[in-house]
Amino acid sequence: MNQVASAGPFLQVVGIHKRFTGVHALRGVSLSFGRGQIYHLLGENGCGKSTLIKIISGAQPPDEGELIVEGVSHARLGALEALAAGIETVYQDLSLLPNMSVAENVALTGELAAHGGKLARTFDRRALARTAARALEAVGLPGDPAFQATLVEQLPLATRQLVAIARAIASEAKFVIMDEPTTSLTQKEVDNLIAVLANLRAQGVTVLFVSHKLDECYAIGGEVIVLRDGQKVAQGPIGDFTKAQISELMTGRLLSNERYREGGAGHDVVLEARGLARAGQFADVSFTLAAGEILGITGLLDSGRNELARALAGVAPAQAGEILLDGQPVKVASPADATRHRIGYVPEDRLNEGLFLDKPIRDNVITAMIPALRGRFGSIDRARADRLAREIVRDLQIATPDVERPVQSLSGGNQQRVLIGRWLAIEPRVLILHGPTVGVDVGSKDIIYRIMQRLALAGIATIIISDDLPELLQNCDRILLMKKGRIAAEYRADQLQEADLYHALLSEAA
């Protein structure tokens, strides 16, 4: 550790290289982060963003280069050193302790830093409550004792996201990294987060904001940093770049914002919902879905859209109403029922609900097909499983040298395609995509959208549940808007403007 000039930026990343087996993840990346500034780190999945974040936060060491924090040079930072230096990270997986209370989670960073990486057996409850109340209220959450005492595992994903951000605020960090912080937030919560970021900036806190949502980056302002293939390819005020320019810098090619939807729905109704209801979540939901149709369903987090998705997939079944396939009532009381009826479901949270991260790509692909792959004596036909997995990898353009690689070695976009591929293996009649491109870069989005259109042309009836309005407008035939557990409106996607859908989404009327 060497002392250098103390004046200047809070953090400098100088000539950072990082290599993994067969992959040069970062190639001489140099960056400078001023105090009280906001930076947007953009790039395709696999470009090196996550590796850079882990090096700055102390989770991984660089192979070459140095980190200069407030004038002090480090060959590497340990996790506790990073915390002690005022570097706090809100990871995409949130890193919260589900069996601890909201207040205890908010205090985690301070406790870890104060006790050498270990949690104390007891907390100063009064100090804890004061700190938690201030931080929670700063992100728009209640600071009252009842909420502070709530176990994190009892909270919806969007609220947990805000708790993780409150933890960074409570630590009085000087440099906050936010990795995809808005993936589970409604527009109202995003607007609140933007105000929180402005407040942090005013207090001199530096923020590194990682996101695939360019509209949010423009609304926040600040500088943009673009990585591609492990190298910095651009940096400057975000207002100096158009969306098209940023997309081209990220991918190395031009991407279009035009509608992907070229075909149209067939006339044969494949799935019909009649009066579906689940207490406290949704009621009287009815709609039809034709062969080859792409139907979008959107709404705020409390609209019932997520609960409806899980009901259609048998994860949390409807308690009233009925589902018909090809005009015949069917029972969808479990995921196994859905699979038997060839209804595929890609969940919103692929890491915790969809994938077996430490298992090979092949095993993840064949999960829904295991009964069909068993031989006479109950063992799985490995040759057939390998062949099926390789076909899915090829057809969905999954970037991997072989199907034996663990899924966790893939980028987010490739992981999502593995999950889609699992359900294509059962030759689905209906495919339900819940947040199909959450945490996915623009290049992978383009690939996934083209896959969706190809599947629709092949006659697969598709439902997209999403709050990404451009995604719905670019890919769907119809869009259903849910409010307060009911379908409030139906639109033709090709006759709808984003601004009109946005205003309808936020209006109070059901």
N, C-alpha and C positions, 0 to 999 in steps of 0.2 A: 504494500500500500504506500503510495507516494503522494506527497502534497504537491498540488499544482495551484495556479492562480485561482483564488477563491471567487473573484468577480465573474459574472457571466451567467450562463444557463444553469438550470437546476440539474439537468442530466445530459450527458453526452455519451452516445454509443459510437465507438471508434473502431472501424475495421473488423466488425464481428463476423466470424466464420463459425458454422456449425455443420458437422457431418454425422449422418447416421449410416447404417449399412446400405451401401449402394446409392445413397442420396446426399447431395450437397445442399442442405436446407437453406443456409444463409451464406451469401458470397460477398464478404467484405462490406457489410452494411454499416454506414456511418450516418448518424442523425444527431440533431441538437434540439433539446426541448427547453424553451424559455419558461420562466416563472409566470404563473397566471395566464397560461395560454391553453387553447383547446386544439388538439390534433386528431385527425381522423385517419386511422390506419386501414387502408383498403387493399384488396387483392383477392384473387381467386383462392378457393380452398387449396391448400398445398403450396401456396406461394411463399410461406415462411412466417406468416403473421403469428401463429400460435407459438412457434419456436422463439421468435423475438420476445414475445410477452413473457415466456417462461424464463428466458435469460435475464430480463430486466427485473422480474419479481423474485429471482433467486431459486426457481424450481429446477433449472438446468444450468450447467456451466457452459460458456463458449469454448470452442477449441482454440480460437485465436481472437485477438482484439482486447479491448478494455472498456470498462464502464467508468465514467467520471461523474460522481455524485457530489454536488456542491463543492467542486474543486478537489475532491479526493479520488484518486485513481484506484480502481479495483480490477484485478485480472478476472475475478468472478465475484458474485454476491451470493451469500447463502440466504435462505428464506428469512431467517431471523434478522440477519443484517439488513435485508431490504426493508423489513417492517420497521426496524429501529431507525432507518434512514428516512422513513416517512413514505415508503412506496407501498401502496395498498392495491390489491387486485380483486375485482369482482369477476370471477370466472363464469364461463357459460353454464357450468354445472352447479354454480352458486356456492359450493363448498360449505353449506350450512349443516349443523347437527340437528337432524329431525326430531330427536327425543329430548331436546333442550328447548327452553322457552324462547320467545322472541327477544326478551331483554338480555338473556344470557348469550344468545347468538350475536346480538349487537355489540356486546362487550368482548367478544372473542379476541379481536386483534390486540386490544390493550392488555388483556390477561396473558396472552401468549408472549407478548413483548416483555411484560413485567416479570414473568416467571420462567424465563429461559426456554420457551417453547412448550411448557406444560401448563395445564389448567389448574388453578388453585382448587382446593377442596371446598372452600366457601368463598362467596363474594360479599363485598360490602353492598348490601341490598339497597340502601338509601342512595349511595353514589351511583349504583347501577341504574336505578330507576330514573334519576335525574339525567344521566347521560343518554339513556335509551329514549326518554321522552323528547329530548331536544333533537336527536338524530331522526327519530321516527316522524316527528312533525315536519322536519325539513324535507322529507320525501312524500309528504301528504298522507301518512298513515297515522292512526290514533295513537296517542302516547299515554292513554289511561292505563291503570293497573291491570284491568281485565285483559286488554289486548297484549300487554307486555308479558302476562303470565301464560298466554296461549302457546301450546307446543307448535313448533314450526311444521311438523308433519300434518297438522290439522289445517294448514293454510293452503289456498289455491296457489298454483304455480306463479301467477302474476304478482301476488302479494309477497311470496317468498323472494321474488326478484327484487322488490323494493326493500325488503328487510336486508338483503345482501348489500344493497347500495347504502342503506342507513348505517350498516356496520363500518363501511369505509369512511362515512362522514363522522361517526363517533370517534374514530381513531385519530381525528384531526390530521389526516394524511396531507403530505405536501405534493404527492404525485399519485393520481388515481388512474388505474387502468380499468376500463369497463369493456368486457368482452361480450359483445352481442347483448347489451343490457335491455333492449326493448323487444326481444323476440316474443314475449308473452304478455306485453302490455297493450292496453287499448289506447286509442288516440288521446283520450283525456289524460291517461296516465303518462303517455309520452310527452304531452304538453307540459305536465307537471315536472317531469324529469328535465326538460329543457330549461325550465326556470331554476331548478336545483343546480344545473351545470353553470348557469349564468352567475348564480350566487357563489359557487365554488371559485369560479374565475375571478370574481370581484375580491375574494379573500386571498388571492395569490396562489391558489392551488392549480397545478398543471394537470390536465386531463388528457389521457390517451384513449380515444373512443373508437372501438372496433365495431363496424357494422356493415351490413350489406344493403341497408336501406338508405339510398342516396338522398331522398327527400328529407329525412331526418338530419342528415349531415349538413345539408344546405340551411335548414332551419336553425341549427345550432351555430353554424359559422365557425371560423377559425381556419386552420391550415389542413391540407390534405397531404397524406403520404401514401404513395402507391408502390406496392411491391409486386414483382412478377418474377417467377423462377428464382426466388431467393435474393433478388437484387432490388435496390431502390431505383425506380424508373422515373419518378416525378415527385416533387414537393413544392407547395406554394399555397397561397390563399385559395380556399375552395371556390370562391366566387369567380376566380380566373379560369375555371374549367367548366365546360358543359358536361351534362350527363353522358352524352355520346363520347366525348373525349376521355372521360374517366373510364368508361366501359372498354374503350379501345386500348387504353393504357394497361388496364388490368388483364385483358384477354389476348391482346395482340391482334385483334380483329374487330371489324365493325359489327355491332349488333343492332337489330331493328326494334323499335317500340311498337310496330304495327301488330295487329291481331294475328295470333297464330292459327286461330280457328278458321279453317277453310271449308271443311265439310259441313254436314248438318245432321240432325238427329233423324233416326228412322221413324217409322210409324208404329212399330210394335212396342207396346209398353212391357218392359221387363220387370220393373219393380214399382209397387204402389204402396204408399203409406196411408192408412185411414185412421184418423183420430188418435194418433199416438200420444201418450201422456205418461209422465213420471212425476210423482208428487214433488212440488217445490222446484221443479226444473223446467218442464215444458208441458204444454197441454194442447189438445185438438190440432195436432200437426198432420196435415194431409198434403200429399203431392204425388206426382207420377214421374217416372224416369223411363225414357225410351232407349231402345238399343242404339248404340253409337252416339248417345247424347252426353254432353258434359254439363252437369248442373252445378252451379255454385250456390253455397249457403254461407251467408255472412251475418254479422251482428256483433254487438259489444260482448264482453266476457260474461255478463250476466243475462245474455239474451236467450240462453239455452242451446246455442249452436253446438258447443262442445259436448254437452250431455246428449244431444240428439245423435251426434256422430257415434258415440259409444253405444247408444241404444241400438242403432242400425247394425252395429257390428257384434251385438250380443255381449259386450263387456259389462254394461249396466243396463239391462233390458228395460223396455217400456213396460209399465204396469197396466196399461189399458190401450185399446186400439189393436190394429192388426197390420201385418206386413204380408203383401201378396207378391209372389213371383210367377210370372206368366199367367196371372189371373187366379192362381191358387193360393189360399192362405198357408203360410209356413210359420213354424215356430223358430224364433231366433232368441233363445233364452241364454245362450252362451257363445263364446267364440268358436267352440267346436261345431255348434249348430250352423253358424255363419259359414264356416269352412265347408261343411257338408253341402250347403246350398250354393257353394262357389261364390260367396261374398268375401272379397278381400278387403283388409283394413290396414292402412298405413297410419299409425298413431302420430300424434303431434310431437311427443317426446320420444324420439327414436332411441336415445341413449338408455333411458330407464324402462321404457315400455315395449321397445321393438326389437333391439338387437342383442345378441350374445357377444359382447365386445371381445372377449378373449378367445372365442371360437373361430375356426376357419370360415372363410367366405362360403365355401361349399356347404358347411353345416347350417349356416344361417339361411342359405337359399332353399335348402331342402326341408326345412322344419315343417312346413305345412303339407309336405308330400310324403312324410315318412311312412304312413300306412301303405301307400301305393308302391313304395320302393322296397318293401320287405319281401324276402324270398320265402320259399316253402317252410323253412325252419325259423322264421322270424328275424333273421339277420338282414341288414340293409345291403342291397346290391350296390357296392361301392363304385363299380365301373359305370353303372348307369347314373349314380348320383354325381360323379365327377363330370360325366358328359353333359348332364342337365345344367350343372353349375357353370361349366365353360360356355355353354350356349347362352345362358343369361348374361354372363360377363361380356360376351361379344356383342349381343344384341343391344344391351343397355350402355355400351361404351364405358364399362367400369375399368378404371386405370389400375391394373395390377398384373404382375408377371405370372401369378398362378393362383389357383383357388384355395391353396393351403394357407395363404397368408391370413393372420387374424384380422377381423373386421376393424379393430381399433387402429390398425396401421393405415387405414384409408382416410382420405379427406372427407369432410362432411357431405359433400355432393355425391361422392362415390358410395358412402355408407347409405345414403338415402336411396340410391339406385339398387343397392343390394336388397333393401327392404321392399322396394317395389317389385324387384325380381322374384322375391319369395312368393308373392301372390300371383304373379304371371305364371308361375310353375303349375298352379292348379287350374289354369285356363278359366279365369273368373268370368261370371256373367255380369257381376257388379263389382266395381273397384271404388272404395271409399278412401280418399286421400285427405287426411287431416293435417293441414299446414304443410303441403307437399314440398315447399322450398324454404322452410324455416331454417335459418343459419346456413344458407347455401349461397354461394357467390353467383354473380351474373352469368358467367360462362356455364356453370352447372345448371342454373335455372333454364337457360336456353336449351340445353340438352334434355332436361326433364320435361319441359313444355312440348318439345317435339316428340318425345316418347308418348306423352299423354294424347297428343293428336293422332299419332299412329295407331294407338290402341283404340281410340274412338272410331277411326276409319275401319278398323277390323271388327266393329260391332260391339265392343265392350261398353256397357253403360257406366258412366263415371260420375262420382260426386266429389266436389272439392269443397272442403270447409276451410275458410281462410278469411283473414282480415286484411290481406294484401289486395287492395282494390285493383291496381293495374293487372295483377295476376288473374283475377276473376274476369275482368273486362277483355283481356287478351285471349282467354282460353275457353270461355263458357258460351253455351247457347242461351241459357236462362240463368238468372240469379234470384234466389229467394232471400229476402231480408227478414231476420228474426228480431223481435223485440219482446222482452218480458215473457219469454217462453212460448211465443206464438209467431206464426208467419204473418208479418205485417204487410208485405208487398212482394210482388213478383215483377221482374223486368226482363226484357229482351236485351242481352248483353251488347249486341251490335247496334242498338239504338240508344245507348246510355252513355253519358259523360261521367268521368270520374268525380267532378265537382258535385254533380247532382246526387250520385250515390253516397258521397261523403256527407253531404248535408242531410240526406235521409237517414244515414247511419246514426248521426248525432242528435237528430230531433227527438223530442221526448215522447211524441205521440206514438202509440202502438196501433 
